Amino acid sequence: MIAFAAVVLLAFVLPPVAGVQISIAIAAVMQGCLAALLARVFRLAPWWMVIAFCFPIAIVVSNAVQLPSVVYLAAFLLFLVLFWSTFRTQVPFYPSNEAVWRAVTTLLPEGRQLRVIDIGSGFGGMVMYLSRTRPECEVVGIELAPLPWICSFVRGRASGSAGRFVRGDYDSVNFGDFDVVFAYLSPAAMPALWRKAHTEMCKGGLLLSYEFAIPGVEPGMVIYPSGDGPALYGWRIG
Ligand SMILES: C[S@@+](CC[C@H](N)C(=O)[O-])C[C@H]1O[C@@H](n2cnc3c(N)ncnc32)[C@H](O)[C@@H]1O
């Protein structure tokens, strides 16, 4: 808003004062630069700078190409069902990969019927991999966003996976029902996740988090599934 107001003001002031007209394209670039600068000044996460810069330019470009309005509606609906409550949870969708799933498998004690949950299971890759490689385990995925959940459900059914996919909020799950809780969330979710795991998980339970550590809580294990990529952290509940 500040960047927009500043550029509008400039567009009105410059022509009579300096005899300079600002085109819409230049105004968009100026607004993008100013908004990105403000994002930096207010110490927002780095990706906000990119979003702030690109947003006004994207509006001008999309206006110029005159796409039918149904395209915007479709894009809005797609993002809605993909990201759903991200504004509240601060955990968007981005998938982990097979190297992470393999690393998680190596941390599961052999020969025991473990109950494992992927909280925020996305498109279900982790749950299906674990149920395939460790068939003795009961593996559950819980996912809040409708699109990833329905995809994981259909993928699970189509491939005959023994993994179970539940639609819901992991906050409503009692972690005490599971021996291993796997999370790939975001830094914002970690303090509350630790409080919940610490309160509910049984002694000896294992909390795993890919990429995001828990501030102030030393992990008992740290491994790097893909060499120089992010770490997989583990905490034994004691
Ligand atoms: C970074 S993705 C990880 C997906 C998957 N676990 C993986 O490893 O590929 C995080 C997922 O958590 C979901 N999520 C965020 N908050 C949640 C909540 N409170 N309950 C259930 N799912 C949640 C998001 O919708 C998103 O799909």
The ligand as an ORCA input file, in Angstrom:
! r2SCAN-3c Opt
* xyz 0 1
  C       6.080    -28.813      3.374
  S       4.654    -29.764      3.012
  C       5.274    -31.394      3.320
  C       4.528    -32.477      2.576
  C       4.991    -33.910      2.869
  N       5.058    -34.187      4.293
  C       6.298    -34.207      2.237
  O       7.242    -34.489      2.978
  O       6.392    -34.194      0.995
  C       3.681    -29.400      4.471
  C       2.244    -29.861      4.364
  O       1.638    -29.721      5.646
  C       0.278    -29.369      5.486
  N      -0.162    -28.775      6.770
  C       0.181    -27.576      7.286
  N      -0.383    -27.399      8.493
  C      -1.094    -28.521      8.752
  C      -1.915    -28.935      9.839
  N      -2.069    -28.151     10.920
  N      -2.499    -30.153      9.796
  C      -2.321    -30.955      8.695
  N      -1.569    -30.610      7.618
  C      -0.965    -29.407      7.649
  C       0.317    -28.397      4.313
  O      -0.948    -28.300      3.697
  C       1.379    -29.059      3.408
  O       0.783    -29.925      2.475
*
